[in-house]
Amino acid sequence: MKLLALELLLLLLLLSSACLLCPANSTASVLDRQADALLQWKSGLDGHGSCLNSWTKGTNTCNWTGIVCSTSDDAPGILSISLNSCGISGSLGKFWFAEFPHLQGLDLGNNSISGPIPSSIGRFVDLFDLDLSSNRFSGSIPTSLGNLTRLNSLYLSSNLLSQELSESAIGTLNSLQFLDIGNNKLTGPIPYSLGNLSTLYFLDLSFNKFSGPIPRELGMLESLISLYLLRNEITGCIPTELGMLQDLVSLDLSNNRITGFIPNLGNLTSLVSLVLSNNQITGSIP
């Protein structure tokens, strides 16, 4: 009996010591997989600047340029990837999105990344900030972006994105405060679902090929400070609902095909800049 009790005690000690090592081993294995995923992506790039020189096998991933790691055992691994202006060329085709379930920030702005934005980007359900601006991304904006309900800022401006903007691609992002998809080749109507983005401060859809009327639902964006719709193919009248945006500071609807009269904008008490030039507006200024 004593021998059996001693064996049980030893077994319990072994199990408890193994459990103490579990979090560290788990964190290490997660980082190892993520490091391999990043190195795989790097190997498939057409080119990159010195930013990625520190990305080498066998080194501490958390010390790599642009990488910030979590200090929590509850969500181990990489928290953000910031590679703005790093001279990266290539695509996201070999980026293993599934390996980064807790990523909160991804900044690849001001590079030369081309090809489509993969639909698998919708796996980043914890993402707060996404910046893919000033690249060469083409194709449509994937509807899977609608899964990123924690997103605070979305910058896709100055790319080659085209086709219509789906109602479900962005209209469900209820935490969004900054949305810039200007300077692309987006077509079709402006989604009325943008009116659901009640926390939005900044909205830039300029320099695209959006057509049809300005959705009345934009008048529901009570927190909006800046609204830029210039240089599109917008038609119809200026909706009176825009007069409800009391926090609006800048409004630019210039260089479109807007017709009709200027509605009463007397409630825009914060307005500093109003640009309506190069349209087909008639009548007097109220």
SULPE-V610728 format. One record per run of one state. SS is the DSSP state (hx for helix, st for strand, lp for the rest). FROM is the first residue (numbers start at 1). TO is the last residue. If there is no record, write none. Layout:
ss=SS from=FROM to=TO
ss=SS from=FROM to=TO
//
This chain:
ss=lp from=1 to=1
ss=hx from=2 to=43
ss=lp from=44 to=46
ss=st from=47 to=47
ss=lp from=48 to=49
ss=hx from=50 to=54
ss=lp from=55 to=60
ss=hx from=61 to=63
ss=lp from=64 to=66
ss=st from=67 to=69
ss=lp from=70 to=77
ss=st from=78 to=82
ss=lp from=83 to=88
ss=st from=89 to=90
ss=lp from=91 to=96
ss=hx from=97 to=99
ss=lp from=100 to=104
ss=st from=105 to=107
ss=lp from=108 to=111
ss=st from=112 to=116
ss=lp from=117 to=118
ss=hx from=119 to=123
ss=lp from=124 to=128
ss=st from=129 to=131
ss=lp from=132 to=135
ss=st from=136 to=139
ss=lp from=140 to=142
ss=hx from=143 to=147
ss=lp from=148 to=152
ss=st from=153 to=155
ss=lp from=156 to=159
ss=st from=160 to=164
ss=lp from=165 to=166
ss=hx from=167 to=170
ss=lp from=171 to=177
ss=st from=178 to=180
ss=lp from=181 to=184
ss=st from=185 to=189
ss=lp from=190 to=191
ss=hx from=192 to=196
ss=lp from=197 to=201
ss=st from=202 to=204
ss=lp from=205 to=208
ss=st from=209 to=212
ss=lp from=213 to=215
ss=hx from=216 to=220
ss=lp from=221 to=225
ss=st from=226 to=228
ss=lp from=229 to=232
ss=st from=233 to=236
ss=lp from=237 to=239
ss=hx from=240 to=244
ss=lp from=245 to=249
ss=st from=250 to=252
ss=lp from=253 to=256
ss=st from=257 to=260
ss=lp from=261 to=272
ss=st from=273 to=275
ss=lp from=276 to=279
ss=st from=280 to=281
ss=lp from=282 to=286
//
